[in-house]
Amino acid sequence: MNGMQKSEVVARVLDGNQIKCEIVSPLGQTLTLSGSTTDVEPTFEKVGLGNNRALVNSAWAFAMDKYAAVNLPDREQQQNAEKRAEAHRKTAEWLSEVAGDLTREKKYGW
């Protein structure tokens, strides 16, 4: 069994159409995204994990699709949104794991 810690990505619906997504990397770095379901971009601090646009975009897409999975009008649309949400969650987890593993070391090769 692999002893490496995993990232945690959790989305919550707050008060109607307000959503919040929290990311915790294996190194303990955190990122909180918040906003309305009508917001193209969330509100977040642009430091640490917040400097990683791919992570922010994936986590926000996860939160938006998670919201859609319980608010779309029919079961098929809800199931499709849930599948998209799961794919975005996995991507956000992976990005937060590798984002903490960055180094300034240069490798030269051919």
C-alpha positions in Angstrom: 0.0 0.0 0.0 1.3 3.5 -0.9 2.0 5.7 2.1 1.7 8.9 0.2 -1.0 11.2 1.4 -3.7 12.3 -1.0 -5.1 15.8 -1.5 -8.6 16.6 -0.4 -11.0 18.5 -2.6 -14.5 19.2 -1.2 -17.3 21.4 -2.5 -20.3 22.7 -0.5 -23.4 24.6 -1.4 -24.0 27.5 1.0 -27.2 29.4 1.1 -28.9 28.7 -2.2 -26.5 29.5 -5.1 -23.4 30.2 -3.1 -20.7 27.6 -3.4 -17.4 27.0 -1.7 -14.6 24.6 -2.6 -11.7 23.7 -0.3 -8.5 22.1 -1.3 -5.9 20.7 1.1 -2.6 19.4 -0.4 -0.6 16.5 1.1 1.8 19.2 2.4 -1.0 21.0 4.2 -1.3 23.9 1.8 -4.9 25.1 1.5 -6.9 27.0 -1.1 -10.5 28.1 -0.7 -12.6 29.1 -3.6 -16.0 30.8 -3.1 -18.6 32.5 -5.2 -22.0 32.3 -6.8 -23.0 29.6 -9.3 -23.3 32.4 -11.8 -19.7 33.6 -11.3 -17.3 32.7 -14.1 -14.4 32.9 -11.7 -14.4 32.3 -7.9 -13.0 34.5 -5.2 -9.7 33.2 -3.8 -6.3 34.3 -2.6 -3.7 34.4 -5.4 -0.9 33.0 -3.3 0.4 29.5 -2.8 -1.9 27.0 -4.5 -3.9 30.0 -5.8 -1.1 30.8 -8.2 -1.9 27.6 -10.1 -4.6 28.6 -12.6 -5.1 25.0 -13.8 -5.8 23.9 -10.2 -8.2 26.9 -9.6 -10.1 26.2 -12.9 -10.4 22.5 -12.2 -11.5 22.9 -8.6 -14.1 25.6 -9.6 -15.4 23.4 -12.4 -15.7 20.6 -9.9 -17.7 22.8 -7.5 -20.0 24.1 -10.3 -20.7 20.6 -11.6 -21.3 19.3 -8.1 -23.9 22.0 -7.7 -25.4 21.1 -11.1 -25.6 17.5 -10.2 -28.3 18.2 -7.6 -30.0 21.2 -9.4 -30.4 20.1 -13.0 -34.0 19.3 -14.0 -33.6 15.6 -15.0 -31.8 12.5 -13.8 -29.7 12.1 -16.9 -28.4 15.6 -16.8 -27.6 15.2 -13.1 -25.7 12.0 -13.7 -23.7 13.6 -16.5 -22.9 16.5 -14.2 -21.8 14.1 -11.5 -19.4 12.3 -13.9 -17.9 15.7 -15.0 -17.6 16.7 -11.3 -15.7 13.5 -10.5 -13.3 14.0 -13.4 -12.6 17.6 -12.3 -12.1 16.5 -8.7 -9.5 13.9 -9.7 -7.7 16.5 -11.8 -7.8 19.1 -9.0 -6.5 16.5 -6.5 -3.6 15.5 -8.8 -2.7 19.2 -9.5 -2.6 20.0 -5.8 -0.4 17.0 -5.2 2.1 18.0 -7.9 1.9 21.7 -7.2 3.5 21.2 -3.8 6.3 19.1 -5.3 7.8 21.8 -7.4 11.5 22.5 -7.3 13.8 25.1 -8.8 16.3 22.4 -9.6 17.4 22.3 -13.2 18.0 19.0 -15.0 20.0 18.9 -18.2 19.8 16.1 -20.6 19.7 15.1 -24.1 
